[in-house]
Amino acid sequence: MNAYIDTDTKNWLNKETVFRGLNDLGAYVDFIHKDDLKQEQDAIYYGNVGFIDHIANIFQYPKRPIAHVPLELQRRFAGRNIDSVLLSEALAQSKKELIFIKPRPSRHKEFTGLVLNNNSALIDIANYPLDEYVLMSPALNILSEWRCFVLDNEIIDAKHYKGDFRISPDWDVAMHAAKAWSDSPSAWSLDVGITDRDNTIVIECNDVMSLGMYGLSTAKAAALLVSRWEQIHYRKSF
């Protein structure tokens, strides 16, 4: 088994976690620039979004972006309405209430999700077209955020990454959410937050090929990547 890690991935801890985990499984692991990639069936890859997009093009695998919150989870676990609206509409709505916006999954690299509450926030979207769709939801007061790592619809670990580490999610809610997405990848992340009303909600879901590991054990990080790439190569599709 061969594995390749993007040299341009900036977070050294993520790279080291993946390297050690795959190396311990007996894989040959190399660091490589995307321009030097070649099509290699059954290989495992980890890197930034551009690196993974490049791999999808090399293999000609259709790439289906994971929804911010999949519809099956929105209905029961999102804790707020998430609407796809034009940026111009979101800006108009922000004059009536605090709202959170982020790009649609197909354009997720365009800007980081933000709360529209002052002029400084507008700087981040100054060059974004007003007639482009964004995802809009009411801004919630989230006190603590956790990343759950999901393998075969089971949470195998979770790491705190933002807010008050003393506030934990309702694990029953998180585990039910992990099982509720029927068309999920074999391995993915489920980010959950705890609001000031003590509700556990799904913040977003992510695929694992570019995932921030937040101190996940090397063995578990490797298990996620191996499972997901086996699925991708078998389906010949993301």
Sequence and secondary structure as in RCSB ss.txt:
>XXXX:A:sequence
MNAYIDTDTKNWLNKETVFRGLNDLGAYVDFIHKDDLKQEQDAIYYGNVGFIDHIANIFQYPKRPIAHVPLELQR
RFAGRNIDSVLLSEALAQSKKELIFIKPRPSRHKEFTGLVLNNNSALIDIANYPLDEYVLMSPALNILSEWRCFV
LDNEIIDAKHYKGDFRISPDWDVAMHAAKAWSDSPSAWSLDVGITDRDNTIVIECNDVMSLGMYGLSTAKAAALL
VSRWEQIHYRKSF
>XXXX:A:secstr
 EEEEETT   HHHHHHHHHHHHHTT EEEEE GGG    TT EEE  HHHHHHHHHHHT       SS HHHHH
HHS S  EEEEHHHHHHHTTTS EEEEE GGGTTS   EEE SHHHHHTTTTS TTSEEEEEE   EEEEEEEEE
ETTEEEEEEEEEE TT    HHHHHHHHHH TT  SEEEEEEEEETTS EEEEEEEESTT   TT  HHHHHHHH
HHHHHHHHHHT  
